[in-house]
């Protein structure tokens, strides 16, 4: 997640927390999460690497 995405997510989260989010913010959040998920690379995910390490130790 880029610093810009994190900043936007924090901003949107605050609006939702305060009950101030409207349909435009829902759309923005949906687009932001889709963008984040689209760029997520499970091969570079630390948790995936840890699972592989654990599997290799067991086998």
N, C-alpha and C positions, 0 to 999 in steps of 0.2 A: 504494500500500500504506500503510495507516495505521500509526502508531507501535505500536499494540497488536498488529497483525498481525505486524509486524517482530519485536517482542519474543517473541511466541509462536513464530514461525518459528525464531528463534535458539535458543530453549529446546529446541524439538523437535530441531533439528539437533544440538545438543550430546548429547542422549540417544541419537540414532542413531549419532553418532560414537563414543560411549562403549560402544556395544553394549547399552545399557540400555532401548531402546525395545521395547515390546510391542505387542500387537494394538490396544490402546486408543490408543497414540501414532500408529500407522499410520492409524487412523481419524481422529484429530484432524488429522494432516497432510493427509490426503485432503480433509477438509472445509475446512481453511484454504486449500489451494491452489485448490479449487473456488470458494471465496468471492473470492479474489484474482483469479482468471481471469474470474469473472462480472462483477466491477466494473472490469475493465480496458477502457479505451476506446481502441481503436486510432487514433481520430481525434485524440487528444491525445498520442499516442506520439511522442516526440522523433525516434526513428529513422524513423518514417513521414513526419514533416515534413521531415527531411533528405533522404529519398529523393525526395519531391516537388520539393524545391528543386533537387536535382541533375537530375531529369528536365526541369524547366523551363529550366535553363541549357543543357542539351543540345539541346532543341528550340528 
